[in-house]
Amino acid sequence: MHNNYHSHLLNDDQITSFIINGYHIVHPELQTGFNEKICDSLRSMPENPGEHIVEALPAISVVLEHPAVVGALTSLLGSKYVRDPGGHIHMNPPRTRAQPWHQDERFGRGHQDRDIDHVKQLMMMYYPQDVTDDMGPTVLLPGSQRRIAAPETMVTLVNLRGQVFSTLEAGSVLLTHYDIWHAGTGNRSDRVRYMIKFPFSRTEENVEPSWDHDTENIPEVRMRLDSEHPSTLSRNEYETDHGLRVRTWNNMAGSAAMPLRSEAHLGGPWPESGGATTASRRRRDNP
Ligand SMILES: O=C(O)CCC(=O)C(=O)O
């Protein structure tokens, strides 16, 4: 399966969206009945196998090795990416309460030690059944991966402007920047929601983009990195976020790096009334 992932590499626009938002969704084409079989296997497991998911559920390799998944992981983490030890089957049964917002801990690293200007580690979340909004989807805060937050502060937060929910169809694979703020939400339905999570890492720096890059797209990439704000959090300290986004691109893009400073967001016309820039207003008109 690995050999045809090239046609599934992400493009510049998708990489830019990942840098801005901190997540990307893959819809791998899986055989009819595949997701149902995974759900049946999960239901019949006597206990959670912990990190030994692949041994307990060998069919999951079809997802891990699917060209669309390999193409996205290669694009985001480079061609020598690895699956890390760990991973977990998350069973969210009916009538659970929401988790607090959090950033996941990392093997042997403190919560301060995060990749605010790079994509070095990802979390993959595969949902084997449709997830409706009452079934306890995962909630994410786009753009939050560049913000280090103290766990004791995050537990006091509830609804955040710009949050998005993983209400996805069966078989969807959500790839998140490892440091994105997220939480499992309460399951108000009478159905169990399963999600299988695997961590992945970059093992080497890119000399050139590991995705389907075209230099001609750089101005459009730059315009988006300079102007899009997926959540109030990413707008806060705008100049900092802007610099970190460009540094993230540069850290991923190797030879396709761009100058750190752009004159475009420093000068130009005064903002129009209402405070919206041309770019952000265009985004709202064309969601
Ligand atoms: O179950 C979910 O949707 C998210 C679980 C999670 O984020 C966690 O346990 O760290």
The ligand as an ORCA input file, in Angstrom:
! r2SCAN-3c Opt
* xyz 0 1
  O     -11.889     10.836     23.817
  C     -11.591     11.877     23.234
  O     -12.279     12.377     22.349
  C     -10.326     12.594     23.606
  C      -9.521     11.870     24.654
  C      -8.330     12.649     25.103
  O      -8.040     13.690     24.622
  C      -7.472     12.166     26.186
  O      -7.858     11.270     26.952
  O      -6.338     12.685     26.303
*
